[in-house]
Amino acid sequence: MEAVVTPEILLGRSQIFIERHHQVDQKDLRSPKTPWAAAPMIQIEPVLDSFKCETLIIGAGITGALLAERLTRHGGSVVIIDREQPSQGSTHASTAMVLWEIDRPLLELTEHYGFERAARCYRASLGAVRGLIALVASHQLQCQMRQRLSLYLATDEAITPLHDEFLLRRRAELPASFLDYSDLLKRFAFTRAGALLSPIAADADPVQLAEGLLALSLQRGARLFHANATSFDSARGAVGVGLDNGAVIEAHHAILATGYVAPDIIKSRIQQSSSSWAIATKPQPENLWSDGALIWEACKAYHYARTTADGRIIFGGEDDATLIDPAARDAAIPEKTSQLRHHLKALWPKANGDVEFSWAGTFDTTVDGLPLIGAVPGYRNIYAAYGYGGNGITFSYLAAHLIAEFIEGSTCSMILPSTAMPYRRRAAAFVPGDAGDRPGSLLFGTHPQE
């Protein structure tokens, strides 16, 4: 999912973005009806008194769950807090298309950052998808995860850019095949000029995935509490997180895994919020395309599609950076549903257009399609991960590993020098990444919380 943005738009919306977070609730992140299994309401103990812990994760969605799993797997002592029910915010609105291809083509990233750095980002994303698939399999998490192929479809008759993308991916040793019109028609029955076919993708139920990861972490000794973090202080080394009831949690490290609902200590000028809409049809297993491949289009304002284990088609897109207000976003659902049904039938005429679920969600995207993962400038030992765009679950997995390596003091293979991302530096009014506790570092091609 992606919105078309420019540095000027990002700069102009930055202060609005920061102020709006104060009043964003979980229910504001999505409309209520999605096809995912309803997680049972669980009784979470509130924080009544102040206490100390090793690592505090704020947010119990998919990012928080992956962080908790990664840290507890290596013996870390973890506390997770959330002011709402776990996995019921942006996670519940996800279409859970686990892709390693990034919102920006490798060609575009290469233009901005050079081939080696761009390829490095793509390889890291590929490694994240492989790692997540292996993690789910090793613990037999019941989340309906299925390994899939992905199809990156041409949107017009000009297939030269798509073929150039294929050649660059092959140079980067990324797995991909080029399908021309006849190949695509024969194998998948789509009538587009061409496509890139890639292995190592997956789909899942995002709520079940997050719940399974949380349960695994709790079995290892992590603790989950209901609490609303309202203030952050790391001036004395340890991180003091103030709660709305006056209690304070003191942690050696704190991680903000709150996604779009970021606190006001996050001040990024290279990201933008946007909304996306999706529909899920009634089950129609007899009408699905070959292999249930994940589908997305080779353009900026793209549509995306997947199938489900019970034979539904999920189709989404129509992203809009101007419809962020929850009421306005949800009021657009009927119109967006009609548009999505039209585009689905154009793509796949065999589809039965009977829609059972229609919903919308709000997400963050960045000017280059890469996430923001790292240390929060000016707040020692506080880390954050957000700005995922259309790669939410993939980048959540990556964030969990990068931040865990920082906390554990490991040498992170994805650290790049601060001069590596001039495109981002031009898009930002300032570059506070150099003010973190690892001067001049970038994570996964991102400043530690610009």
C-alpha distance (Angstrom), angle and dihedral (degrees) to the residues before:
residue distance angle dihedral
M1 . . .
E2 3.75 . .
A3 3.75 144.6 .
V4 3.79 122.8 -149.5
V5 3.80 106.7 -115.0
T6 3.77 139.1 171.1
P7 3.81 130.6 -158.4
E8 3.80 89.5 -108.9
I9 3.81 92.4 54.7
L10 3.78 90.9 46.1
L11 3.77 92.8 51.1
G12 3.76 92.1 46.0
R13 3.81 93.4 51.2
S14 3.79 97.9 41.3
Q15 3.80 100.2 95.0
I16 3.81 91.8 41.5
F17 3.80 88.6 53.3
I18 3.80 93.3 52.1
E19 3.78 95.6 47.6
R20 3.79 94.6 47.2
H21 3.79 93.9 61.4
H22 3.79 92.7 72.1
Q23 3.80 90.8 72.6
V24 3.79 103.2 33.7
D25 3.79 114.0 118.6
Q26 3.78 128.8 -169.6
K27 3.80 91.1 -104.0
D28 3.81 88.7 57.0
L29 3.81 92.8 63.2
R30 3.78 95.4 69.1
S31 3.76 145.0 0.5
P32 3.79 112.1 -97.7
K33 3.81 106.1 -112.7
T34 3.79 118.7 75.0
P35 3.83 131.3 146.3
W36 3.79 95.5 -112.6
A37 3.76 123.6 113.0
A38 3.79 110.0 -90.2
A39 3.77 107.7 -114.3
P40 3.80 111.5 -132.4
M41 3.78 114.3 -106.8
I42 3.77 105.7 -106.2
Q43 3.76 127.6 -159.2
I44 3.81 107.3 -115.3
E45 3.78 118.2 -169.5
P46 3.81 113.9 -122.1
V47 3.79 122.7 -128.6
L48 3.79 105.4 -106.2
D49 3.80 102.2 169.5
S50 3.79 138.9 25.6
F51 3.80 118.1 -90.2
K52 3.81 143.3 163.3
C53 3.79 130.0 -115.5
E54 3.78 141.4 167.9
T55 3.82 102.1 -119.3
L56 3.79 126.1 9.4
I57 3.82 120.1 -161.7
I58 3.80 115.3 -163.5
G59 3.80 107.8 -155.2
A60 3.81 131.7 40.3
G61 3.79 100.6 -149.6
I62 3.79 125.5 106.9
T63 3.83 94.3 -64.7
G64 3.79 93.4 49.0
A65 3.80 91.2 45.5
L66 3.81 92.6 51.5
L67 3.80 91.2 46.7
A68 3.79 91.4 50.7
E69 3.80 91.4 48.7
R70 3.79 93.6 49.1
L71 3.81 95.1 47.0
T72 3.82 96.4 44.0
R73 3.80 90.9 46.3
H74 3.79 87.1 64.4
G75 3.78 93.9 45.1
G76 3.79 99.0 -94.8
S77 3.79 122.0 156.1
V78 3.79 107.2 -125.5
V79 3.79 138.1 -175.4
I80 3.81 119.6 -169.9
I81 3.78 123.2 -163.4
D82 3.78 131.3 -174.9
R83 3.77 131.1 171.2
E84 3.82 90.8 -143.6
Q85 3.80 138.4 33.6
P86 3.82 113.3 -59.3
S87 3.84 118.1 -94.3
Q88 3.80 94.1 4.4
G89 3.82 98.9 112.2
S90 3.81 125.7 61.6
T91 3.81 90.5 -21.5
H92 3.79 90.0 66.8
A93 3.82 90.8 53.6
S94 3.81 94.5 51.1
T95 3.79 119.8 113.4
A96 3.84 86.5 -149.7
M97 3.78 97.3 -136.1
V98 3.79 100.7 160.8
L99 3.80 104.1 -154.8
W100 3.79 131.8 163.1
E101 3.81 93.0 -156.3
I102 3.80 109.2 97.9
D103 3.82 125.1 -132.8
R104 3.79 89.2 -107.2
P105 3.84 116.0 60.2
L106 3.77 118.3 -115.2
L107 3.81 87.2 -113.3
E108 3.80 91.8 59.6
L109 3.80 94.8 45.0
T110 3.79 88.8 49.1
E111 3.81 90.2 54.7
H112 3.80 90.2 54.0
Y113 3.80 102.9 37.3
G114 3.79 108.8 13.2
F115 3.78 128.4 -100.8
E116 3.81 99.7 -80.6
R117 3.80 95.7 52.0
A118 3.80 93.0 42.1
A119 3.80 92.1 49.0
R120 3.79 89.4 47.9
C121 3.80 90.4 57.7
Y122 3.78 92.0 49.2
R123 3.81 92.4 48.0
A124 3.79 90.7 50.3
S125 3.80 89.9 52.1
L126 3.80 90.5 49.2
G127 3.79 89.8 50.4
A128 3.80 90.3 50.9
V129 3.81 92.6 55.3
R130 3.79 91.3 47.6
G131 3.79 90.2 48.7
L132 3.80 94.2 49.3
I133 3.81 92.9 49.0
A134 3.81 90.0 50.1
L135 3.82 92.0 46.7
V136 3.81 93.4 52.9
A137 3.81 91.6 46.4
S138 3.80 95.3 46.9
H139 3.80 92.6 54.2
Q140 3.81 95.2 33.6
L141 3.78 91.2 -129.0
Q142 3.80 110.3 -168.4
C143 3.80 100.8 -130.9
Q144 3.81 103.0 120.3
M145 3.80 91.1 -108.8
R146 3.79 112.9 173.5
Q147 3.78 127.0 -178.0
R148 3.80 109.5 -121.5
L149 3.77 143.7 177.9
S150 3.79 119.1 -118.2
L151 3.80 127.1 -137.3
Y152 3.80 119.8 -156.7
L153 3.80 101.7 -163.0
A154 3.78 128.9 -153.5
T155 3.80 112.3 -122.0
D156 3.80 98.4 -157.2
E157 3.79 140.2 16.9
A158 3.82 94.6 -85.9
I159 3.79 102.6 96.1
T160 3.80 98.3 161.5
P161 3.85 93.1 93.8
L162 3.81 89.4 49.6
H163 3.79 91.4 50.7
D164 3.81 90.3 47.2
E165 3.80 88.1 53.1
F166 3.80 89.1 51.6
L167 3.81 92.1 51.5
L168 3.79 91.6 49.7
R169 3.81 91.8 49.1
R170 3.78 89.5 50.4
R171 3.81 89.4 51.2
A172 3.81 88.1 52.6
E173 3.82 89.2 50.6
L174 3.79 91.6 -117.5
P175 3.81 117.0 151.8
A176 3.79 111.2 -106.4
S177 3.79 141.6 129.1
F178 3.79 128.1 -154.8
L179 3.80 116.8 -130.0
D180 3.78 119.8 -166.1
Y181 3.81 122.7 -155.7
S182 3.81 95.5 -81.2
D183 3.82 94.4 44.0
L184 3.79 91.7 49.1
L185 3.80 93.2 46.6
K186 3.79 93.4 47.8
R187 3.80 97.0 48.0
F188 3.81 103.1 32.7
A189 3.84 106.1 11.0
F190 3.81 92.8 -127.2
T191 3.80 114.9 141.9
R192 3.78 101.2 -142.0
A193 3.79 128.7 124.2
G194 3.77 92.3 -109.1
A195 3.78 147.1 -41.5
L196 3.78 145.0 -153.0
L197 3.80 112.9 -118.0
S198 3.79 116.0 -155.0
P199 3.80 133.6 178.7
I200 3.80 128.0 -146.7
A201 3.79 102.0 62.8
A202 3.79 130.6 124.1
D203 3.76 144.9 -171.5
A204 3.80 129.9 -150.7
D205 3.78 147.1 157.1
P206 3.83 100.2 -82.3
V207 3.80 95.1 -156.3
Q208 3.79 93.3 52.1
L209 3.81 89.7 45.9
A210 3.80 93.2 53.3
E211 3.80 92.8 43.4
G212 3.81 91.4 49.8
L213 3.79 92.8 50.7
L214 3.80 91.7 47.8
A215 3.80 91.5 49.5
L216 3.80 90.0 50.8
S217 3.81 91.4 51.3
L218 3.79 92.7 47.5
Q219 3.81 89.8 52.1
R220 3.80 87.5 56.6
G221 3.79 92.1 53.9
A222 3.80 105.3 -87.5
R223 3.81 115.0 143.2
L224 3.82 126.3 -138.4
F225 3.80 122.9 -156.6
H226 3.77 138.4 174.9
A227 3.81 107.8 -119.2
N228 3.79 141.0 135.7
A229 3.80 114.8 -134.5
T230 3.80 111.8 -147.3
S231 3.83 106.6 163.4
F232 3.79 139.9 30.0
D233 3.81 129.1 -157.7
S234 3.80 124.7 174.1
A235 3.80 100.1 157.3
R236 3.81 92.6 116.6
G237 3.80 96.8 48.5
A238 3.78 98.2 -102.8
V239 3.81 115.3 81.8
G240 3.78 117.0 -115.3
V241 3.80 112.8 -159.6
G242 3.78 112.6 -167.2
L243 3.80 119.3 -150.2
D244 3.78 128.7 -149.8
N245 3.82 91.0 -109.8
G246 3.81 92.9 58.0
A247 3.80 96.9 -102.3
V248 3.81 119.9 127.6
I249 3.79 127.5 -146.5
E250 3.80 111.8 -154.5
A251 3.81 113.4 -156.8
H252 3.78 136.5 173.6
H253 3.81 87.2 -135.7
A254 3.80 133.2 12.4
I255 3.80 126.0 -162.8
L256 3.79 124.7 -161.5
A257 3.80 107.1 -144.4
T258 3.78 94.3 161.9
G259 3.80 98.2 117.3
Y260 3.78 113.7 -162.6
V261 3.81 91.5 2.4
A262 3.81 93.5 70.8
P263 3.83 119.1 163.6
D264 3.77 119.8 -115.0
I265 3.82 93.7 -98.3
I266 3.82 84.9 77.5
K267 3.79 107.7 85.0
S268 3.78 110.3 170.7
R269 3.77 123.3 163.1
I270 3.78 99.3 -173.4
Q271 3.76 100.2 65.9
Q272 3.76 136.8 73.4
S273 3.77 135.5 -164.1
S274 3.78 119.8 -123.9
S275 3.79 139.6 169.7
S276 3.77 128.8 -127.7
W277 3.80 131.6 -168.4
A278 3.79 131.1 -146.2
I279 3.77 140.6 -178.1
A280 3.79 132.3 -157.9
T281 3.79 119.1 -157.0
K282 3.76 127.1 -144.3
P283 3.82 112.7 -87.4
Q284 3.82 111.1 -72.2
P285 3.82 107.8 161.2
E286 3.80 91.0 165.2
N287 3.83 91.6 62.7
L288 3.81 102.3 50.0
W289 3.80 124.5 118.2
S290 3.79 123.4 -112.6
D291 3.81 117.6 -63.0
G292 3.81 92.1 -7.4
A293 3.81 87.7 -96.9
L294 3.81 118.6 -168.7
I295 3.79 109.4 -111.0
W296 3.78 132.8 -155.5
E297 3.76 133.3 156.5
A298 3.80 131.6 -112.7
C299 3.80 96.6 -120.5
K300 3.79 137.2 81.3
A301 3.81 98.7 -109.3
Y302 3.77 92.2 45.6
H303 3.79 135.3 167.6
Y304 3.79 122.2 -135.2
A305 3.79 134.4 -160.3
R306 3.78 142.5 -173.8
T307 3.77 139.7 163.5
T308 3.79 129.3 -124.4
A309 3.77 134.3 -132.8
D310 3.81 90.6 -104.2
G311 3.82 93.1 51.9
R312 3.80 103.6 -97.4
I313 3.78 125.3 140.9
I314 3.80 115.6 -133.0
F315 3.79 114.1 -160.9
G316 3.79 125.8 178.1
G317 3.78 147.8 166.2
E318 3.81 135.2 88.8
D319 3.82 87.5 131.9
D320 3.79 116.1 -167.2
A321 3.80 127.1 -173.7
T322 3.82 91.9 -166.8
L323 3.83 96.7 60.0
I324 3.79 101.0 68.4
D325 3.79 99.3 124.7
P326 3.83 104.5 99.5
A327 3.80 94.7 -133.5
A328 3.82 93.7 49.1
R329 3.80 91.9 43.0
D330 3.80 93.4 51.8
A331 3.80 92.3 42.7
A332 3.81 86.8 61.2
I333 3.83 93.1 57.4
P334 3.84 96.4 96.3
E335 3.81 93.2 50.7
K336 3.80 93.1 42.1
T337 3.81 90.3 47.9
S338 3.80 90.2 55.3
Q339 3.81 91.1 49.1
L340 3.80 92.6 47.8
R341 3.80 92.2 49.5
H342 3.81 89.1 51.8
H343 3.80 93.2 50.7
L344 3.81 92.1 44.9
K345 3.80 91.7 54.3
A346 3.81 90.3 47.3
L347 3.79 90.5 52.5
W348 3.80 97.2 40.0
P349 3.82 114.3 16.1
K350 3.81 91.2 -175.9
A351 3.79 90.7 68.3
N352 3.78 119.6 110.4
G353 3.79 103.3 -131.6
D354 3.81 96.0 -148.5
V355 3.79 102.7 129.9
E356 3.79 119.4 -154.3
F357 3.81 99.8 173.2
S358 3.81 130.8 32.4
W359 3.77 122.2 175.9
A360 3.77 145.8 153.1
G361 3.78 134.4 -145.6
T362 3.78 138.3 -171.2
F363 3.79 121.7 -130.2
D364 3.79 141.3 163.0
T365 3.76 126.8 -110.6
T366 3.80 130.8 -175.8
V367 3.77 132.3 -139.1
D368 3.82 91.8 -104.7
G369 3.81 101.8 30.9
L370 3.81 93.0 -111.8
P371 3.80 122.5 121.6
L372 3.78 128.7 -112.6
I373 3.80 108.3 -120.4
G374 3.78 127.1 159.4
A375 3.80 148.4 54.6
V376 3.79 119.8 -13.0
P377 3.83 107.0 -120.1
G378 3.78 113.5 -114.1
Y379 3.82 93.5 13.8
R380 3.77 111.8 90.0
N381 3.82 115.7 -144.7
I382 3.80 93.6 8.9
Y383 3.80 116.4 118.5
A384 3.78 132.9 -176.5
A385 3.80 140.9 -170.5
Y386 3.79 125.5 -162.7
G387 3.83 143.5 114.0
Y388 3.81 92.9 86.0
G389 3.81 100.6 153.9
G390 3.80 110.8 -174.1
N391 3.82 95.4 -18.1
G392 3.79 98.1 70.1
I393 3.80 102.1 142.8
T394 3.82 94.3 35.6
F395 3.79 92.7 51.4
S396 3.82 91.0 42.8
Y397 3.79 89.1 59.7
L398 3.79 90.8 46.9
A399 3.81 91.7 48.0
A400 3.78 91.4 52.3
H401 3.78 91.4 56.4
L402 3.79 97.5 41.6
I403 3.80 94.9 48.4
A404 3.81 92.1 43.3
E405 3.80 89.4 53.8
F406 3.80 90.3 52.6
I407 3.79 92.3 49.8
E408 3.80 92.6 45.9
G409 3.80 91.5 47.9
S410 3.79 93.9 -118.6
T411 3.77 123.3 152.9
C412 3.76 104.8 -104.7
S413 3.78 115.0 -141.9
M414 3.81 91.1 -152.2
I415 3.82 97.8 60.8
L416 3.80 110.9 119.6
P417 3.83 129.7 -176.1
S418 3.79 116.6 -94.2
T419 3.81 90.6 -113.8
A420 3.80 90.1 63.4
M421 3.79 97.6 86.6
P422 3.82 109.1 49.2
Y423 3.81 91.0 154.2
R424 3.80 90.4 61.7
R425 3.78 92.1 43.3
R426 3.80 90.6 55.4
A427 3.82 90.4 48.0
A428 3.80 93.4 52.7
A429 3.79 126.6 73.1
F430 3.79 88.4 -141.6
V431 3.80 136.8 3.9
P432 3.81 108.3 -135.9
G433 3.79 92.3 167.5
D434 3.79 87.7 98.4
A435 3.81 89.6 60.9
G436 3.81 94.3 65.8
D437 3.78 125.8 102.2
R438 3.81 89.6 -93.8
P439 3.81 101.5 55.0
G440 3.76 117.7 -143.5
S441 3.79 95.9 6.3
L442 3.78 132.0 136.2
L443 3.76 128.4 -166.2
F444 3.79 119.1 -141.6
G445 3.76 88.1 -19.2
T446 3.78 92.9 -48.8
H447 3.75 135.2 110.3
P448 3.81 113.2 -112.1
Q449 3.79 93.4 -98.3
E450 3.76 106.3 -34.4
